[in-house]
């Protein structure tokens, strides 16, 4: 069986078992992506996949927004009363 000559496109060639039971082995190449679990830095993941700084900033700002309006009471034991 002929061997493939390594090229920049096939660096870090590796095989692993698929997580899908209908598939066997998967072939992967290139740098390993950042782990998604446990949660990692969203900016690191965005940079790895080639997103722009503006897109990463927009996404992380949306994910870190703080709720500024307190939620209304939803207790069935002490319902809110209208002002007298």
C-alpha positions in Angstrom: 0.0 0.0 0.0 1.5 3.4 -1.0 2.1 5.9 1.7 0.9 9.4 1.4 3.5 12.1 1.5 2.9 14.6 4.3 1.9 18.0 3.1 0.8 21.2 4.9 -2.8 20.2 4.2 -2.5 16.9 6.0 -0.5 17.9 9.0 -1.5 16.4 12.4 -3.4 13.5 10.7 -5.2 11.4 13.3 -8.0 8.8 13.5 -10.6 8.5 16.2 -13.8 6.6 16.8 -17.0 8.3 15.7 -19.5 9.3 18.4 -22.3 8.0 16.0 -22.8 4.3 16.3 -23.5 3.9 12.5 -20.0 5.2 11.6 -16.6 3.7 12.3 -13.4 5.6 12.3 -13.1 9.3 11.4 -10.0 10.9 9.9 -9.2 14.4 11.2 -6.3 16.7 10.4 -5.0 20.1 11.3 -4.9 21.6 14.7 -7.2 20.2 17.3 -10.1 22.5 18.0 -10.6 23.9 21.5 -12.7 21.8 23.9 -16.3 22.9 24.0 -17.0 21.0 27.3 -16.3 22.0 30.0 -17.1 25.5 28.7 -14.1 27.3 27.4 -13.5 30.9 26.4 -15.9 31.8 23.6 -13.3 34.2 22.1 -10.7 31.3 21.8 -13.3 29.2 20.0 -14.2 32.1 17.7 -10.6 32.8 16.8 -9.9 29.1 16.1 -12.8 29.0 13.6 -11.7 32.3 11.9 -14.4 34.7 13.2 -13.5 38.4 13.1 -12.9 40.3 16.3 -16.1 42.3 15.7 -18.1 39.1 15.4 -16.5 37.6 18.5 -17.1 40.9 20.5 -20.7 41.0 19.4 -21.4 37.4 20.4 -19.6 37.5 23.7 -21.4 40.8 24.6 -24.8 39.2 23.9 -23.9 36.2 26.0 -22.8 38.3 29.0 -25.7 40.8 29.1 -27.0 41.2 32.6 -30.7 41.3 33.1 -31.5 44.9 34.1 -35.3 44.5 34.6 -36.2 42.4 37.6 -38.6 39.6 36.7 -42.2 39.9 37.8 -43.3 37.8 40.7 -44.8 34.5 39.7 -45.5 33.0 43.1 -48.9 31.4 43.5 -48.7 31.9 47.2 -48.4 35.7 47.3 -49.7 37.2 44.1 -48.9 40.8 43.4 -51.7 43.2 44.4 -52.6 46.2 42.3 -51.8 49.5 43.9 -54.5 50.8 46.3 
